[in-house]
Amino acid sequence: MYSYLWILLILSVSEGYKILVVFPVPAGSHRNLGDGYVRHLLKAGHEVTYITPFVMENFNPNLRQIHVADNFKAINAQLINIKALMSHQVEMDQDSLFQFSINITKTTLESEAVQKLLNDASEEFDVVIAEWMFNDIYCGFSAVFNCPYIWSFSYEPNFVSLGLLGEATNPAYTANIQLSDVPPFNFWQRTYALWFQVLSNLKQILFYENIEKEFYEKTFTPIVQRRGRNLPPYDELRYNASMVLGSSHVSLGQAIRLPQNYIPIAGYHIDDDTKPLPEDLQRIMENAEHGVIYFSLGSNLKSKDLPENIKNNLLTLFGELNQTVLWKIEQPLPNKPKNVHFLEWAPQHSILGHPNCILFITHGGLLSTTEAVHFGVPFIGIPVFFDQNFNVEQSVQRGIAKKVILTNNIDKDLRVAINEILNDSKYYERINETSFIYHHRPVPPGKELVHWVEHVVRSGGALLHRSPARLVPWYQKMFLDLIALIVVFVFVILQTIKFMSACILRPKVPYKKKIT
C-alpha cells in the first residue's frame, strides 16, 4: 500500500506541466532568449506552447508553435537603422519604444492564431511566461487561462522591472539602463537620474497606462467572460506576477538589492555544449597565427547600413592588422584584404568559444556582453541605443572592455582601442576573473530557470516570495502621509502657540465705570 502511494507521489511530482511561452518580438536576440526557455522546459519534460514570429526547428512532440509572422510588419525598420540613428532621423526614446511595443502587442493579440488559442475554452495552462517589452498587457494571458504568470526581463534590473514587483530602485545609487552613468554618482548625475525616473513614471501614469488599459480590456474582457469569470482590473493584475526571471547576473551589471521573486538567470540561452564550427570557419580560425578578432553589431543592427565611408575605413583598418578578422556583414565589400572574412551569418557562441578568438568588437547588447563574459573574451563596445551604453560603460569600469563612439572617425578610435587591449594583459586577467564569477554559481542558469518555473506551478503562484511592497502606494513608501501629518501637527501647534501668545501679551484695557 505504501509503495503504491510512493509511486503515485513520484508520478505527480515528475508530471510535465503545460506552459505557454510568449516571445513575439521579431528580433534575433529576443528569439534566442525565447528559444532558451523552450529548450530547457522541453528537456525537463514539459509541454510548451510557443508564441513566436520565428519557426523553431524542433521535432519534440511536446512543442506546439504559434507563429505570429505579421509582427515583422509591425516594426519601424528605421528605429534600428544605424544610418538613421547616427543622423538623428529617429530617436530610440521612451515614446518610440512604447509605440514599438504597442504595435507588436496589438499585432500579436489580434493575429488569427493567437485569437484561436485565446477563444478555445478547452485550452488550459499551468503557467504563462511572457517577455516584458515596455508594456504589461501580456498579463492578460494569466486572466484567460486562470493561472500564474512569470515575466521574462531581457535587460538589467531597473526601476521598471523591479517596480512590477513593488520594489522600484533608488536612483541615488542604482544606474538606469537607459542612461550611460555608472555609480557612484555625483550630485548632478543623481539629480538627473531622479528626474528621469520621475518623468518616466509620470508619462506611464498619465499617458501609456490609459492606452494599455483600454486595449487590455477590449481584448480580454469578452474572452474571460465567455469562460464564466470577470476580468481582473488591469492595475491589479499587472502587479500580480509570480516572478521576474531576468537576463542578468552580478558579474555583468550591478550588485543591488533584489526582491525574493526576481531571479537572475543570465546565460541560460547559451547551450551547455558549444556546437562545432563549420569546416571552412574552423579552418580559418585554426590557421589564425596571431589570433582572431570577431566583429558583429548583433542581430538587429546591420553592418551593411553603416555609411559607405565608415565601411571602407573599417575595411582598411582591419586589413592593416596582423590578426584574422571575422566581420559579420550582410553584404560583401570590394577590395577585401586577405586577413578579413565576411560572414552573412555567424555562429557567435562557437566563434567566441574558440581559443583563438582574442577580441570581440560588439554593439554592447546584453546578450553579446553576456557571451563575451561567458567565454572569457575582452571586447570593444560600440553602443548605439537603449541599454547598450550602460552595458559598455559598466564593462569599461570593470576593466574588461573599451568603449568607442560611433562617429565618422570610428576607424581611428577603434585602432587605438584594439592596440590597447591586445597589448595590455590586464584586460585578459580581468575578463578571466569576471568569467569565473559568472560561472561560479550553485547551479547552471538553465536548471535554475526550470526550478523556478516548476516552483511557481507547484506552490500555486509563489505567493510567499512576493514582496508586501507591491500593495503599498508610492506615497506611503516615501512616508509622505506621515510627513503631511507632521506638517499639519506642527502648523496647528504653531498656530495654537501664536494664538495663546497673542492672548497673554494683549495689553489690558483699563476698566472704566459707566457713569449714569
C-alpha positions as CSV (number, residue, x, y, z in Angstrom):
1,M,0.0,0.0,0.0
2,Y,2.8,2.4,1.0
3,S,4.8,1.6,-2.1
4,Y,1.8,2.3,-4.3
5,L,1.4,5.8,-2.6
6,W,5.1,6.5,-3.2
7,I,4.7,5.6,-6.9
8,L,1.7,8.0,-7.2
9,L,3.7,10.7,-5.4
10,I,6.7,10.3,-7.7
11,L,4.5,10.4,-10.8
12,S,2.7,13.5,-9.6
13,V,6.0,15.3,-8.9
14,S,7.5,14.3,-12.2
15,E,4.4,15.2,-14.3
16,G,5.1,17.6,-17.1
17,Y,3.3,20.9,-16.9
18,K,1.5,22.8,-19.8
19,I,3.4,26.1,-20.2
20,L,2.7,29.0,-22.5
21,V,5.8,30.9,-23.6
22,V,5.2,34.3,-25.2
23,F,8.1,35.9,-27.1
24,P,6.6,37.7,-30.0
25,V,9.3,40.4,-30.7
26,P,10.7,39.9,-34.2
27,A,14.3,40.3,-33.4
28,G,17.1,37.7,-33.4
29,S,18.3,38.3,-29.8
30,H,14.8,38.0,-28.4
31,R,14.3,34.8,-30.4
32,N,17.5,33.4,-28.7
33,L,16.0,34.2,-25.3
34,G,12.6,32.6,-26.1
35,D,14.2,29.6,-27.7
36,G,16.3,29.2,-24.5
37,Y,13.2,28.9,-22.3
38,V,11.6,26.4,-24.7
39,R,14.7,24.3,-25.0
40,H,15.2,23.9,-21.2
41,L,11.5,23.4,-20.4
42,L,11.2,20.7,-23.1
43,K,14.3,19.0,-21.8
44,A,12.6,18.9,-18.3
45,G,9.7,17.1,-19.8
46,H,7.1,19.9,-20.0
47,E,4.6,20.6,-22.8
48,V,5.3,24.0,-24.3
49,T,3.1,26.2,-26.5
50,Y,5.4,28.9,-28.0
51,I,4.1,32.2,-29.5
52,T,6.9,33.4,-31.7
53,P,7.4,35.1,-35.1
54,F,10.1,32.6,-35.9
55,V,10.0,28.9,-36.8
56,M,11.9,26.9,-34.3
57,E,13.5,23.8,-35.8
58,N,12.5,21.3,-33.2
59,F,10.7,18.0,-33.6
60,N,9.9,17.4,-30.0
61,P,6.2,16.2,-29.8
62,N,5.7,18.3,-26.7
63,L,6.3,21.6,-28.6
64,R,3.5,23.5,-30.3
65,Q,4.4,26.7,-32.1
66,I,2.0,29.5,-32.8
67,H,3.6,31.7,-35.4
68,V,2.9,35.5,-35.5
69,A,4.9,36.3,-38.7
70,D,2.9,39.5,-39.2
71,N,4.9,41.0,-36.3
72,F,7.7,41.7,-38.7
73,K,5.4,44.2,-40.4
74,A,4.6,45.9,-37.1
75,I,8.0,47.4,-36.5
76,N,9.5,50.6,-37.9
77,A,12.7,49.5,-39.6
78,Q,14.2,53.0,-39.3
79,L,14.3,52.5,-35.5
80,I,17.1,50.0,-35.9
81,N,18.8,51.6,-38.9
82,I,22.3,52.7,-38.0
83,K,22.5,55.5,-40.5
84,A,19.1,56.9,-39.4
85,L,20.2,56.7,-35.7
86,M,23.6,58.4,-36.4
87,S,21.9,61.2,-38.2
88,H,19.2,61.5,-35.5
89,Q,16.4,61.0,-38.1
90,V,15.0,58.7,-35.4
91,E,15.5,58.5,-31.7
92,M,15.2,55.4,-29.6
93,D,13.5,57.2,-26.7
94,Q,10.7,56.2,-24.3
95,D,7.9,57.3,-26.6
96,S,9.3,55.4,-29.7
97,L,9.9,52.3,-27.6
98,F,6.4,52.3,-26.2
99,Q,4.9,52.7,-29.7
100,F,7.1,49.9,-30.9
101,S,5.9,47.6,-28.2
102,I,2.3,48.5,-28.5
103,N,2.3,47.8,-32.3
104,I,3.8,44.4,-31.7
105,T,1.5,43.6,-28.8
106,K,-1.6,44.6,-30.8
107,T,-0.4,42.6,-33.8
108,T,0.3,39.6,-31.7
109,L,-3.0,39.5,-29.8
110,E,-5.1,40.3,-32.9
111,S,-3.5,37.6,-35.0
112,E,-5.8,34.7,-36.1
113,A,-3.6,32.0,-34.5
114,V,-3.5,33.8,-31.1
115,Q,-7.2,34.6,-31.1
116,K,-7.9,31.0,-31.8
117,L,-5.8,30.0,-28.8
118,L,-7.5,32.5,-26.5
119,N,-11.0,31.7,-27.6
120,D,-10.7,27.9,-27.3
121,A,-12.3,27.1,-24.0
122,S,-10.6,23.7,-23.9
123,E,-7.1,25.3,-23.7
124,E,-5.5,25.2,-20.3
125,F,-2.1,26.1,-19.0
126,D,-0.3,25.7,-15.6
127,V,1.8,28.9,-16.1
128,V,2.4,31.6,-18.6
129,I,5.9,33.0,-19.3
130,A,5.8,36.3,-21.2
131,E,8.7,38.6,-22.3
132,W,8.2,42.1,-20.9
133,M,8.6,44.7,-23.6
134,F,7.6,48.2,-22.4
135,N,4.0,47.4,-21.6
136,D,2.2,45.0,-19.2
137,I,-0.6,43.8,-21.4
138,Y,0.5,40.2,-21.7
139,C,-0.5,39.7,-18.1
140,G,-4.0,39.2,-19.6
141,F,-3.0,35.7,-20.7
142,S,-3.0,34.8,-17.0
143,A,-6.6,36.0,-16.7
144,V,-7.7,34.0,-19.6
145,F,-6.2,30.7,-18.5
146,N,-6.6,31.4,-14.8
147,C,-3.0,30.5,-13.9
148,P,0.0,32.3,-12.5
149,Y,2.4,34.2,-14.8
150,I,6.1,35.0,-14.9
151,W,7.7,38.0,-16.6
152,S,10.9,37.4,-18.5
153,F,13.0,40.6,-18.5
154,S,15.6,40.9,-21.2
155,Y,17.7,43.7,-19.6
156,E,19.5,44.5,-16.3
157,P,17.1,45.0,-13.4
158,N,15.9,48.6,-13.1
159,F,13.1,50.7,-11.7
160,V,10.7,49.3,-14.4
161,S,11.2,45.6,-13.9
162,L,11.5,45.8,-10.1
163,G,8.6,48.2,-10.0
164,L,6.4,45.4,-11.3
165,L,7.3,43.6,-8.1
166,G,6.7,46.6,-5.9
167,E,10.4,47.3,-5.2
168,A,11.5,50.1,-7.6
169,T,15.1,51.0,-7.4
170,N,16.7,54.0,-5.7
171,P,18.1,56.4,-8.3
172,A,20.7,57.7,-5.8
173,Y,22.9,54.7,-6.2
174,T,21.2,52.4,-8.9
175,A,22.1,53.0,-12.5
176,N,19.3,53.5,-15.1
177,I,19.9,51.2,-18.0
178,Q,18.7,53.8,-20.4
179,L,21.5,56.2,-19.3
180,S,25.2,55.7,-19.5
181,D,26.1,56.9,-16.0
182,V,27.5,54.2,-13.7
183,P,27.7,54.6,-9.9
184,P,29.0,56.2,-7.8
185,F,27.1,59.3,-9.0
186,N,28.0,62.9,-8.5
187,F,25.3,65.4,-7.4
188,W,24.2,66.2,-10.9
189,Q,24.1,62.6,-12.0
190,R,21.9,61.7,-9.0
191,T,19.6,64.7,-9.8
192,Y,19.2,63.8,-13.4
193,A,18.6,60.1,-12.6
194,L,15.8,61.1,-10.2
195,W,14.3,63.5,-12.7
196,F,14.4,60.8,-15.4
197,Q,12.7,58.2,-13.2
198,V,10.0,60.7,-12.0
199,L,9.4,61.9,-15.6
200,S,9.2,58.3,-16.9
201,N,6.7,57.3,-14.2
202,L,4.6,60.4,-14.9
203,K,4.4,59.5,-18.6
204,Q,3.5,56.0,-17.7
205,I,0.7,57.1,-15.4
206,L,-0.7,59.9,-17.4
207,F,-0.4,58.5,-21.0
208,Y,0.8,55.0,-21.5
209,E,-1.3,53.2,-18.9
210,N,-4.6,54.5,-20.4
211,I,-3.6,53.1,-23.8
212,E,-2.6,49.8,-22.3
213,K,-5.7,49.5,-20.1
214,E,-8.1,50.3,-23.0
215,F,-6.5,47.6,-25.2
216,Y,-6.3,45.1,-22.3
217,E,-10.0,45.4,-21.5
218,K,-11.0,45.4,-25.2
219,T,-9.1,42.2,-25.9
220,F,-9.5,40.1,-22.8
221,T,-12.9,41.1,-21.3
222,P,-15.2,39.1,-23.8
223,I,-12.8,36.1,-23.7
224,V,-12.7,35.9,-19.9
225,Q,-16.5,36.4,-19.6
226,R,-17.1,33.5,-22.0
227,R,-15.2,31.4,-19.6
228,G,-17.6,32.4,-16.8
229,R,-15.3,34.9,-15.0
230,N,-14.8,38.6,-14.7
231,L,-11.6,40.2,-16.0
232,P,-9.4,41.4,-13.1
233,P,-8.7,45.1,-13.1
234,Y,-5.5,46.0,-15.1
235,D,-3.9,47.9,-12.2
236,E,-4.3,44.8,-10.1
237,L,-3.3,42.0,-12.5
238,R,-0.2,43.8,-13.8
239,Y,1.4,43.7,-10.4
240,N,0.4,40.1,-9.8
241,A,3.4,38.4,-11.4
242,S,4.7,35.4,-9.5
243,M,8.2,36.1,-10.6
244,V,10.6,38.0,-12.8
245,L,13.3,35.9,-14.5
246,G,15.9,38.4,-15.6
247,S,18.7,38.0,-18.1
248,S,21.2,39.5,-15.6
249,H,23.9,38.5,-13.2
250,V,26.0,40.4,-10.7
251,S,29.2,39.7,-12.8
252,L,27.6,41.7,-15.7
253,G,25.8,44.5,-14.0
254,Q,25.0,46.0,-10.6
255,A,25.1,44.5,-7.1
256,I,21.8,45.9,-6.0
257,R,19.1,44.5,-3.6
258,L,16.6,42.4,-5.3
259,P,13.1,41.2,-4.2
260,Q,12.8,37.5,-3.4
261,N,10.9,36.8,-6.7
262,Y,13.4,38.4,-9.0
263,I,15.7,35.6,-10.2
264,P,18.9,36.5,-12.3
265,I,19.4,33.7,-14.9
266,A,21.8,35.4,-17.4
267,G,23.4,32.9,-19.8
268,Y,20.5,30.4,-19.9
269,H,20.3,30.9,-23.7
270,I,23.8,29.6,-24.2
271,D,24.0,25.9,-25.0
272,D,25.8,23.7,-22.4
273,D,27.8,22.2,-25.2
274,T,29.2,24.6,-27.7
275,K,28.4,23.4,-31.2
276,P,31.4,22.8,-33.6
277,L,32.2,25.4,-36.2
278,P,31.5,24.8,-39.9
279,E,34.6,23.2,-41.5
280,D,35.6,26.4,-43.5
281,L,35.3,28.6,-40.4
282,Q,37.1,26.1,-38.3
283,R,40.0,26.0,-40.7
284,I,40.2,29.9,-40.8
285,M,40.3,30.1,-37.0
286,E,42.8,27.3,-36.6
287,N,45.2,28.9,-39.1
288,A,45.0,32.4,-37.5
289,E,48.6,32.6,-36.3
290,H,48.0,35.9,-34.5
291,G,44.5,35.2,-33.3
292,V,41.0,36.2,-34.4
293,I,39.1,39.4,-33.9
294,Y,35.4,39.0,-34.3
295,F,33.2,42.0,-35.3
296,S,29.4,41.9,-35.1
297,L,26.8,44.5,-34.4
298,G,24.3,41.9,-33.4
299,S,21.1,40.6,-34.9
300,N,19.1,43.8,-35.1
301,L,21.7,46.4,-36.3
302,K,23.1,45.7,-39.7
303,S,26.7,46.5,-40.7
304,K,25.6,47.0,-44.3
305,D,23.6,50.1,-43.1
306,L,26.8,51.8,-42.0
307,P,27.7,54.9,-44.1
308,E,30.0,53.9,-47.1
309,N,32.9,55.9,-45.8
310,I,32.8,54.1,-42.4
311,K,32.7,50.7,-44.0
312,N,35.6,51.5,-46.3
313,N,37.7,52.9,-43.5
314,L,37.0,49.9,-41.2
315,L,38.0,47.6,-44.0
316,T,41.3,49.5,-44.4
317,L,41.9,49.3,-40.7
318,F,41.2,45.6,-40.5
319,G,43.5,44.9,-43.5
320,E,46.4,46.5,-41.7
321,L,46.1,44.3,-38.6
322,N,48.2,41.1,-38.1
323,Q,45.1,39.3,-36.8
324,T,42.5,37.5,-38.8
325,V,39.2,39.4,-38.7
326,L,35.8,37.9,-39.0
327,W,33.2,40.5,-39.8
328,K,29.5,39.7,-39.7
329,I,28.1,41.8,-42.5
330,E,25.1,41.3,-44.6
331,Q,26.8,42.2,-47.9
332,P,30.2,41.7,-49.4
333,L,32.5,44.7,-49.8
334,P,35.0,45.1,-52.7
335,N,38.8,45.1,-52.2
336,K,38.6,42.7,-49.3
337,P,42.1,42.2,-47.6
338,K,43.3,38.6,-47.3
339,N,43.0,38.6,-43.5
340,V,39.4,39.7,-43.5
341,H,36.5,37.3,-43.9
342,F,32.8,38.3,-44.3
343,L,30.1,36.3,-42.6
344,E,26.5,36.8,-43.5
345,W,25.6,34.5,-40.6
346,A,27.9,33.9,-37.7
347,P,27.8,31.1,-35.1
348,Q,28.7,33.6,-32.4
349,H,28.9,31.1,-29.5
350,S,31.2,28.8,-31.4
351,I,33.4,31.7,-32.5
352,L,33.8,33.2,-29.1
353,G,34.3,29.8,-27.6
354,H,37.3,29.1,-29.8
355,P,40.6,29.6,-28.0
356,N,42.0,31.6,-31.0
357,C,39.3,34.3,-30.6
358,I,41.2,37.1,-28.7
359,L,39.0,40.1,-29.1
360,F,35.3,40.8,-29.7
361,I,34.0,44.1,-31.3
362,T,30.3,44.4,-30.5
363,H,27.4,46.9,-30.2
364,G,27.2,46.1,-26.4
365,G,23.8,44.4,-26.3
366,L,23.2,42.4,-23.1
367,L,23.4,39.0,-24.8
368,S,26.7,39.8,-26.5
369,T,28.1,41.2,-23.3
370,T,26.9,38.0,-21.5
371,E,28.5,35.8,-24.2
372,A,31.8,37.7,-24.0
373,V,32.0,37.1,-20.2
374,H,30.7,33.5,-20.6
375,F,33.6,32.7,-23.0
376,G,36.2,35.0,-21.4
377,V,36.8,37.3,-24.4
378,P,37.6,41.0,-23.8
379,F,35.7,43.3,-26.0
380,I,35.3,46.8,-27.6
381,G,31.8,48.2,-27.3
382,I,30.3,50.5,-29.9
383,P,26.9,51.3,-28.3
384,V,24.1,52.6,-30.4
385,F,20.9,52.8,-28.4
386,F,18.9,51.9,-25.2
387,D,20.8,49.7,-22.7
388,Q,24.0,49.3,-24.8
389,N,25.6,52.5,-23.4
390,F,25.1,51.2,-19.8
391,N,26.3,47.7,-20.6
392,V,29.5,49.0,-22.2
393,E,30.2,51.7,-19.5
394,Q,29.7,49.0,-16.8
395,S,32.2,46.7,-18.6
396,V,34.7,49.5,-19.1
397,Q,34.6,50.3,-15.3
398,R,35.3,46.6,-14.7
399,G,38.3,46.6,-16.9
400,I,37.1,44.0,-19.4
401,A,36.2,46.4,-22.3
402,K,36.9,49.6,-24.1
403,K,34.3,52.0,-25.4
404,V,34.3,53.6,-28.9
405,I,31.7,56.1,-30.1
406,L,30.1,55.5,-33.4
407,T,31.2,58.5,-35.5
408,N,32.7,59.1,-38.9
409,N,36.1,58.8,-37.3
410,I,35.4,55.4,-35.7
411,D,38.3,53.7,-37.5
412,K,40.8,55.9,-35.8
413,D,39.4,55.4,-32.3
414,L,38.9,51.7,-33.0
415,R,42.6,51.3,-33.9
416,V,43.6,52.9,-30.6
417,A,41.3,50.6,-28.6
418,I,42.4,47.5,-30.4
419,N,46.1,48.2,-29.8
420,E,45.4,49.0,-26.1
421,I,43.6,45.7,-25.4
422,L,45.9,43.5,-27.4
423,N,49.0,45.0,-25.8
424,D,47.7,45.1,-22.2
425,S,47.4,41.8,-20.3
426,K,45.2,43.4,-17.6
427,Y,42.1,43.1,-19.9
428,Y,42.6,39.4,-20.2
429,E,43.2,39.0,-16.5
430,R,40.1,40.9,-15.6
431,I,37.9,39.1,-18.1
432,N,39.1,35.8,-16.7
433,E,38.3,36.9,-13.2
434,T,34.8,38.2,-14.3
435,S,34.1,35.0,-16.2
436,F,34.9,32.9,-13.1
437,I,32.4,34.9,-11.0
438,Y,29.8,34.5,-13.8
439,H,30.3,30.7,-13.9
440,H,30.7,30.1,-10.2
441,R,27.0,29.6,-9.3
442,P,25.3,26.8,-7.3
443,V,23.5,25.6,-10.4
444,P,23.7,26.5,-14.1
445,P,21.2,29.2,-15.2
446,G,19.1,26.8,-17.3
447,K,18.5,24.5,-14.4
448,E,17.6,27.5,-12.2
449,L,15.1,28.6,-14.8
450,V,13.3,25.3,-14.8
451,H,13.4,25.1,-11.0
452,W,11.6,28.4,-10.5
453,V,9.1,27.8,-13.3
454,E,8.2,24.5,-11.6
455,H,8.2,26.1,-8.2
456,V,5.6,28.7,-9.3
457,V,3.3,26.0,-10.5
458,R,3.7,23.6,-7.5
459,S,3.4,26.4,-5.0
460,G,0.3,27.9,-6.6
461,G,1.9,31.1,-7.7
462,A,4.9,31.5,-5.3
463,L,2.8,33.8,-3.1
464,L,5.3,33.6,-0.2
465,H,8.0,35.1,-2.5
466,R,6.1,38.3,-3.3
467,S,7.1,41.5,-1.6
468,P,4.4,43.2,0.5
469,A,5.7,46.4,-1.0
470,R,3.6,45.8,-4.2
471,L,0.5,46.5,-2.1
472,V,1.8,49.8,-0.6
473,P,1.1,53.1,-2.5
474,W,4.1,55.1,-3.5
475,Y,3.3,58.0,-1.2
476,Q,3.2,55.6,1.8
477,K,6.5,54.0,0.8
478,M,8.0,57.5,1.0
479,F,6.2,58.3,4.2
480,L,4.6,61.3,2.6
481,D,1.4,60.7,4.6
482,L,3.5,60.8,7.8
483,I,5.3,63.9,6.7
484,A,2.0,65.6,5.8
485,L,0.7,64.7,9.3
486,I,3.8,66.1,11.0
487,V,3.5,69.3,8.9
488,V,-0.2,69.7,9.9
489,F,0.6,68.9,13.5
490,V,3.5,71.4,13.6
491,F,1.3,74.0,11.9
492,V,-1.5,73.5,14.4
493,I,0.9,73.7,17.3
494,L,2.5,76.9,16.0
495,Q,-0.9,78.5,15.4
496,T,-2.0,77.5,18.9
497,I,1.1,79.0,20.4
498,K,0.7,82.1,18.3
499,F,-2.9,82.5,19.5
500,M,-2.1,81.9,23.1
501,S,0.8,84.3,23.0
502,A,-1.4,86.9,21.5
503,C,-4.0,86.4,24.3
504,I,-1.4,86.5,27.0
505,L,0.5,89.5,25.6
506,R,-2.5,91.5,24.6
507,P,-2.5,94.9,26.5
508,K,-5.2,95.1,29.1
509,V,-7.8,97.9,28.7
510,P,-8.5,99.7,32.0
511,Y,-11.9,99.2,33.2
512,K,-14.0,102.4,33.3
513,K,-17.0,102.5,35.4
514,K,-20.0,103.6,33.5
515,I,-21.4,107.0,34.8
516,T,-25.1,107.2,34.9
